[in-house]
Amino acid sequence: MPQLDSAVMRPADPPARPQRSGPVPSPALPPPAWRWIAGWAGLLLVTLTVFGGRYGYHRDELYFRMIGRHLRWGYFDQPPLTPALGRLSMEVFGDGHRALRLPGALCLVVAVVLMALLARELGGGRGAQLISMAGVTLAPYPLAAGNALITNIVDLPFWLGAALCALRALRRGDGRWWVAAGAVVGLATYNKHLIAFLVVGLAAGLTMVGPRRVVADRWLWAGAALALLLAVPGLAYQATHGWPQLEMARTLSADFGGTNRAMFVPLQFLLIGPAGAVVAAAGLVLLARTPGVRAFAVAYPVAGLLVLAGGGRADYVFGLLLVCYAAGSVATARWMARARARVALVAVAGAVGAVVAVVGALSPLPVDVVARTPLPAINALLRDSVGWPAYVRQIADVYQGLPAEERARAAIVVSNYGEAGALDRYGPDHGLPTAYSGHHELHRQGPPPASADVVVAVGLRPEVLRAAFERCAVAGTLDSGVSIDNREEGRSLLVCRGLRGSWAQLWPRFWHAHSYG
């Protein structure tokens, strides 16, 4: 009997089961240049500590210092994170503007580290990582913002962190990074709601250029659910208080929408510097040509168009501009590797940028010297950090000059949160009472006491004064003494008498959401 081949006698192999989708092998990436990253971050922190805070508090810092003592889930003009960070820093390091600015400096340091990791995720080695860090450090806007505690600098690590998580999800095929991205986005809503532009822009990119399969990834939707869950307390505050952030957005658009639209494109170049703009443009091209991450090339223009349509500021999409710069640093490093002369060119450009950034953003010059330069006109953070003690002294002179019987029943009412914050900080040194204001969140703290029928009014609008008082007399104007044209210089100091009704009736007239009173 013929022998049958054993292969015929073996039972047929069961059909192969389809493999479950999961992480794909990560692309080969250069190692993070941790020594260079740590050295750069440390140098930046030292620089901000040495040069930062030469001129005193910025107007926003005075406001955060004041409202941070009354923490809640939200305020009329913003979520609670930045004031909370300011309070934490002051509790630990003391009540001073240098302590208050430490969180902003640390946020910029974190942003520098994230920029290096973004470049690495796109295949950039040590050179690309260094160029990426230099971009966020030497660009005019982030270095100036890192020298203060403002919401914009606190927002930057959230944008870059969310972008890094999304980039890893796309590049590595590991959907679990979408959950991490959702956590970052949810936490970002406690500082600003502008992170929504990143989300919408990236969603548009995934829909338009893909990879569209990601939209069906359960991890993506888990990340979205986590972001929403983390944002619920803040959103609940907005809903139960009449959505004040929407009112604030409408007011800002009405005040500055036309100017913001006209300056949006030019400022995209100025915020990151001319050389940085070239690198960012190269990065946008690289993103558009790199499979799997093209969505980022769409996200930036989509988010920009949304901001432009709403009359928002150019810096609202600065985080996505930096993502483009991080990609451009990879392209730049490759371009430099082709010729040594190009290395020298980039080194010279970096050195010039460093000098311009330190002088323009940190301004190590004395204030009387700076006042005679164009810097105050260019750097709003600088000019709004000058003069507050002098202004408070002048208000104190008017208040103390009142007759004793009037001073006993007098109140100080100011036009904006900067003035209120300055009086909160320096007023006790001059024996001044609590100042009141109808600006933003301060209006909710209520009017002066019913007995206050004499008011020292600072910068209030004429129509408000006419409606609230029978007569007002000019007592002076605010003068910093250094000829810096900021928003307070030249504001009127008046003494008003003859209240036309009760404070309960008149206080609604003092409310306003205009940016600076």
C-alpha positions in Angstrom: 0.0 0.0 0.0 1.5 3.3 -1.0 2.5 5.6 1.8 0.6 8.8 2.1 2.6 12.0 2.6 2.5 13.0 6.2 1.6 16.5 5.2 -1.6 15.2 3.7 -2.5 13.4 6.9 -2.0 16.5 9.1 -5.2 18.4 9.9 -5.4 21.7 8.2 -4.2 24.7 10.1 -7.0 26.8 11.6 -7.6 30.0 9.7 -5.4 32.8 11.1 -7.3 35.1 13.4 -7.2 38.8 12.6 -4.7 40.6 14.7 -6.1 43.2 17.2 -5.2 46.7 16.4 -2.7 48.2 18.8 0.5 50.2 19.0 2.8 49.8 16.0 6.5 49.9 16.5 7.7 53.4 17.2 9.7 55.1 14.5 13.4 55.2 15.2 14.0 58.4 17.0 17.2 60.2 18.0 17.7 60.2 21.8 16.7 63.3 23.7 19.6 65.6 24.3 18.9 65.8 28.0 22.2 67.4 29.0 21.7 70.2 26.5 18.0 70.5 27.4 18.8 70.7 31.2 21.6 73.2 30.6 19.5 75.4 28.4 16.5 75.3 30.7 18.7 76.1 33.7 20.4 79.1 31.9 17.0 80.4 31.0 15.7 80.2 34.5 18.8 82.0 35.9 18.4 84.7 33.2 14.8 85.3 34.0 15.6 85.4 37.7 18.5 87.9 37.3 16.9 90.2 34.8 13.2 89.7 35.6 11.2 92.1 37.7 13.4 95.2 37.4 10.5 97.6 37.1 7.9 96.1 39.4 4.5 94.5 39.0 2.7 94.3 35.7 -1.0 95.4 35.9 -2.2 91.8 35.4 0.0 90.6 38.2 -1.5 93.2 40.6 -4.9 91.9 39.7 -4.0 88.2 40.1 -2.4 89.0 43.4 -5.7 90.6 44.6 -8.3 88.1 43.3 -6.0 85.1 44.1 -6.8 85.6 47.8 -10.4 84.6 47.0 -10.1 81.5 44.9 -13.1 80.1 43.1 -13.9 78.0 40.1 -13.8 81.0 37.8 -13.9 84.7 37.5 -15.7 87.0 35.1 -12.7 87.5 32.8 -10.9 84.2 33.2 -10.6 80.8 34.8 -8.8 80.4 38.1 -5.4 78.8 37.4 -3.1 81.8 36.9 -4.4 83.6 40.1 -4.0 80.3 42.0 -0.4 79.9 40.8 0.3 83.4 41.9 -1.1 82.9 45.3 0.8 79.6 45.8 4.1 81.2 44.9 3.5 84.1 47.3 2.5 81.7 50.1 5.8 79.9 49.6 8.2 82.7 48.6 6.6 85.8 50.1 4.6 88.7 48.9 6.7 90.3 46.2 6.7 90.7 42.4 9.7 88.5 42.0 8.0 85.6 43.8 4.8 86.3 41.9 6.7 85.9 38.6 8.3 82.6 39.3 5.4 80.5 38.0 5.6 82.3 34.7 9.4 81.7 34.4 8.9 78.0 35.2 6.1 77.7 32.6 8.6 79.1 29.9 11.2 76.6 31.1 8.7 73.7 30.7 7.8 75.1 27.2 11.5 75.0 26.3 11.7 71.3 27.2 8.5 70.5 25.3 9.9 72.2 22.2 13.0 70.0 22.3 10.8 66.9 22.6 8.5 68.0 19.7 11.6 68.4 17.5 12.8 64.9 18.5 9.4 63.4 17.9 9.7 64.6 14.3 13.1 63.0 13.9 15.3 65.8 15.0 18.6 65.1 16.7 20.6 67.2 19.1 21.0 70.1 16.6 17.3 70.3 15.8 16.4 70.1 19.5 18.8 73.0 20.3 17.3 75.1 17.4 13.8 74.3 18.7 14.7 75.4 22.2 16.3 78.5 20.9 13.2 79.5 19.0 11.0 79.7 22.0 13.7 81.3 24.1 14.9 84.0 21.8 11.6 84.8 20.1 10.5 88.3 21.3 7.0 87.3 22.6 7.6 84.2 24.8 10.7 85.7 26.5 8.8 88.8 27.4 5.8 86.9 28.6 8.0 84.6 30.7 9.1 87.7 32.5 5.7 88.1 34.1 2.8 86.1 35.5 0.2 86.4 32.8 -2.3 83.8 31.4 -0.6 83.6 28.1 2.6 82.2 29.4 0.8 79.7 31.6 -1.1 78.6 28.6 2.0 77.8 26.5 3.0 74.4 28.2 -0.6 73.2 27.8 -0.7 73.8 24.1 2.7 72.3 23.5 2.0 69.4 25.9 -1.3 68.6 24.1 0.4 68.9 20.7 3.2 66.5 21.8 0.8 63.9 23.0 -1.2 64.1 19.8 1.9 63.9 17.7 3.0 60.8 19.5 -0.4 59.2 19.0 -0.1 59.9 15.3 3.5 59.0 14.8 3.7 56.0 17.1 0.2 54.6 16.3 -0.5 54.3 20.1 -3.9 55.7 20.7 -3.3 55.8 24.5 -1.6 59.1 23.9 -5.0 60.6 23.0 -6.0 60.1 26.6 -3.0 62.0 27.7 -3.8 64.7 25.3 -7.3 64.8 26.6 -6.1 65.2 30.2 -3.9 68.1 29.2 -6.7 69.8 27.3 -9.1 69.4 30.2 -6.6 70.9 32.6 -5.9 73.8 30.2 -9.5 75.0 30.5 -8.7 76.2 34.0 -6.3 78.7 32.6 -7.9 79.7 29.3 -10.5 78.3 27.0 -8.3 79.1 23.9 -7.1 75.5 23.9 -10.4 74.8 22.0 -8.7 76.4 18.9 -6.1 73.7 19.0 -8.7 71.0 19.3 -10.9 72.3 16.5 -7.9 72.9 14.2 -6.6 69.4 14.8 -10.0 67.8 14.3 -10.3 69.7 11.0 -6.9 68.5 10.0 -7.7 64.9 10.7 -11.0 65.1 8.8 -9.4 66.9 5.8 -6.1 65.1 5.3 -6.2 62.3 7.8 -5.3 59.8 8.9 -9.1 59.5 9.1 -9.0 56.1 10.7 -8.0 57.9 13.9 -11.5 59.4 14.1 -12.8 55.9 14.9 -10.2 55.1 17.5 -11.8 54.5 20.9 -8.8 56.0 22.6 -9.4 59.3 20.8 -13.0 59.5 22.1 -11.8 58.4 25.6 -9.4 61.3 25.5 -12.2 63.7 24.5 -14.5 62.4 27.2 -11.7 62.8 29.8 -11.1 66.4 28.6 -14.8 67.2 29.0 -15.0 65.5 32.4 -12.0 67.5 33.7 -13.5 70.7 32.4 -17.0 70.2 34.0 -16.4 72.2 37.2 -15.2 75.3 35.3 -18.0 74.9 32.7 -20.5 74.6 35.4 -19.3 77.9 36.9 -19.7 79.6 33.5 -23.2 78.2 33.0 -24.4 79.2 36.5 -23.0 82.7 36.1 -24.3 83.6 32.7 -21.3 82.6 30.6 -19.2 85.6 31.5 -16.3 84.4 29.3 -18.5 84.9 26.2 -19.4 88.4 27.4 -15.7 89.1 27.8 -14.9 87.8 24.4 -17.6 90.0 22.8 -16.2 93.0 24.6 -12.7 92.4 23.6 -13.8 91.9 20.0 -15.7 95.1 20.1 -12.8 97.1 21.6 -10.0 95.7 19.6 -11.4 93.4 16.9 -10.6 95.7 14.0 -7.0 96.3 15.1 -6.5 92.6 15.9 -7.7 91.6 12.4 -5.4 94.2 10.7 -2.4 93.2 12.7 -3.0 89.4 12.8 -0.8 88.4 9.9 2.1 90.9 10.6 2.2 89.8 14.2 2.6 86.2 13.3 6.0 87.2 12.0 6.8 89.6 14.8 5.8 87.3 17.7 8.4 84.7 16.7 10.9 87.1 15.0 11.8 87.3 11.3 14.3 84.4 11.4 11.9 82.3 13.5 9.1 83.0 10.9 11.3 81.5 8.2 11.9 78.4 10.3 8.2 78.1 11.1 7.3 78.3 7.4 9.8 75.5 6.6 8.2 73.5 9.4 4.7 74.0 8.0 6.0 72.6 4.7 7.6 69.7 6.4 4.4 68.9 8.3 2.4 69.0 5.1 4.8 66.6 3.5 5.2 64.1 6.4 2.6 61.2 6.3 0.7 60.8 9.5 1.1 64.4 10.8 -0.3 66.5 8.0 -3.2 67.3 10.3 -0.9 69.8 12.1 -0.3 71.6 8.8 -4.0 72.2 8.6 -4.6 72.9 12.3 -2.5 76.1 12.3 -4.3 77.9 9.4 -7.7 76.7 10.5 -7.2 77.9 14.1 -5.8 81.2 12.7 -8.8 81.8 10.5 -11.2 81.2 13.4 -9.3 83.7 15.6 -9.2 86.2 12.8 -12.9 85.9 12.2 -13.6 86.5 15.8 -11.3 89.5 16.1 -9.0 87.7 18.6 -5.4 88.5 19.1 -2.5 87.1 17.1 -1.0 85.3 20.1 -4.1 83.2 20.5 -2.6 80.6 18.1 1.0 81.1 19.2 1.2 77.5 20.5 0.5 76.1 17.1 3.0 78.5 15.5 5.6 77.0 17.8 4.7 73.5 16.7 5.5 74.6 13.2 8.7 76.1 14.4 9.7 72.8 16.1 9.1 71.0 12.8 11.1 73.7 11.0 14.0 73.2 13.4 14.3 69.6 12.0 14.4 71.0 8.4 16.9 73.7 9.4 19.2 71.2 11.1 19.2 69.1 7.9 19.9 72.2 5.8 22.8 73.1 8.0 24.3 69.7 7.8 24.9 70.2 4.0 27.5 73.0 4.4 29.5 74.4 7.3 28.9 77.9 6.2 25.3 77.5 7.0 26.1 76.6 10.5 28.0 79.8 10.9 25.1 81.7 9.4 22.6 80.2 11.9 25.0 80.8 14.8 25.3 84.5 13.9 21.6 84.8 13.5 21.1 83.2 16.9 23.6 85.5 18.6 21.9 88.6 17.2 18.6 87.2 18.2 19.8 86.6 21.8 21.0 90.2 22.1 17.7 91.6 20.7 15.6 89.3 22.9 17.4 90.1 26.1 17.4 93.9 25.5 13.9 94.0 24.0 12.1 91.5 26.2 13.9 91.6 29.5 15.2 95.2 29.2 18.1 95.2 31.6 18.5 99.0 31.2 17.4 101.5 33.9 13.9 102.7 33.6 14.8 106.3 32.9 17.0 105.1 30.0 14.4 102.8 28.7 11.9 105.6 28.7 14.0 107.4 26.0 14.0 104.4 23.7 11.4 102.8 21.5 11.2 99.8 23.8 8.1 100.9 25.8 6.1 101.4 22.6 7.1 97.9 21.5 6.9 96.0 24.8 3.5 96.4 26.4 4.5 94.2 29.3 7.3 96.6 30.1 5.4 99.9 30.0 2.5 98.5 32.1 5.0 97.5 34.8 6.2 101.1 35.5 4.8 103.8 37.7 2.4 102.0 40.1 4.0 103.1 43.4 4.1 106.7 42.1 0.4 106.5 41.0 -0.6 105.3 44.5 1.3 108.1 46.2 -0.5 110.7 44.1 -3.9 109.1 44.9 -2.9 109.1 48.6 -2.0 112.8 48.4 -5.5 113.6 47.1 -7.2 111.4 49.7 -5.1 112.7 52.6 -5.8 116.3 51.4 -9.5 116.0 52.1 -10.9 117.7 55.2 -10.9 115.3 58.1 -14.7 115.1 58.3 -14.9 114.2 54.5 -12.0 111.8 54.7 -13.9 109.8 57.3 -16.7 109.1 54.9 -14.7 109.1 51.6 -14.1 106.1 49.3 -11.7 105.5 46.4 -13.3 104.3 43.2 -11.0 103.4 40.2 -11.6 102.6 36.6 -9.7 99.3 36.2 -8.2 96.3 37.8 -4.6 97.6 37.5 -5.3 100.6 39.6 -7.3 98.6 42.1 -4.5 96.0 42.4 -1.9 98.8 42.9 -3.9 100.3 45.7 -4.4 96.9 47.2 -0.6 96.4 47.2 0.7 99.9 48.1 -2.3 101.6 49.6 -1.9 100.3 53.1 1.6 101.9 53.3 -0.2 105.3 52.8 -3.2 104.6 55.1 -5.6 104.3 52.2 -8.9 102.4 52.5 -10.0 99.6 50.2 -10.5 100.7 46.6 -13.6 99.8 44.6 -14.0 99.3 40.9 -16.6 98.3 38.4 -14.1 96.6 36.2 -14.4 92.9 35.4 -14.6 90.6 38.5 -14.1 93.6 40.9 -17.7 94.8 40.2 -19.0 91.6 41.9 -17.2 92.5 45.1 -19.8 95.3 45.6 -19.9 99.1 45.9 -18.5 101.4 48.6 -20.3 101.5 51.9 -23.6 103.4 52.0 -22.0 106.2 54.1 -19.5 107.0 51.4 -20.8 110.2 49.8 -17.3 111.6 48.9 -15.3 109.8 46.3 -11.7 110.1 45.0 -12.3 109.0 41.4 -9.4 107.7 39.3 -9.8 107.6 35.5 -13.6 107.1 35.5 -15.6 107.8 32.4 -17.2 111.3 32.3 -20.7 109.8 31.6 -20.4 107.7 34.7 -19.4 110.7 36.8 -22.2 112.9 35.5 -24.8 110.2 36.3 -23.5 109.4 39.8 -22.4 112.8 41.2 -23.7 116.3 41.3 -20.2 117.8 41.0 -16.6 116.7 40.5 -13.4 118.8 40.8 -10.1 117.9 39.1 -7.4 117.2 41.7 -4.6 116.1 39.5 -3.5 113.5 36.9 -1.4 110.4 37.2 2.2 110.8 36.4 4.9 108.1 36.7 7.7 110.6 36.6 9.6 108.7 33.9 7.6 109.8 30.8 6.5 106.3 29.8 3.3 106.4 27.8 1.4 103.5 29.4 -2.4 103.2 29.9 -2.4 105.0 33.2 -0.3 108.0 32.4 -2.4 111.2 32.4 -5.5 109.7 33.8 -7.6 112.1 35.8 -7.8 112.3 39.6 -11.1 113.9 40.8 -12.9 114.5 44.0 -16.6 114.0 43.5 -19.5 115.0 45.9 -23.2 114.9 45.9 -24.2 111.3 45.3 -27.3 111.2 43.1 -28.8 108.1 44.8 -27.8 105.1 46.9 -24.8 103.0 45.9 -27.1 100.1 45.4 -28.9 102.1 42.7 -25.8 103.6 41.1 -23.3 100.7 41.2 -24.6 99.0 38.0 -23.5 102.1 36.1 -19.9 101.5 37.1 -19.7 98.0 35.7 -17.8 97.6 32.5 -15.7 94.9 30.7 -13.6 97.2 28.6 -10.0 96.1 28.6 -8.4 98.9 30.6 -11.2 101.0 31.9 
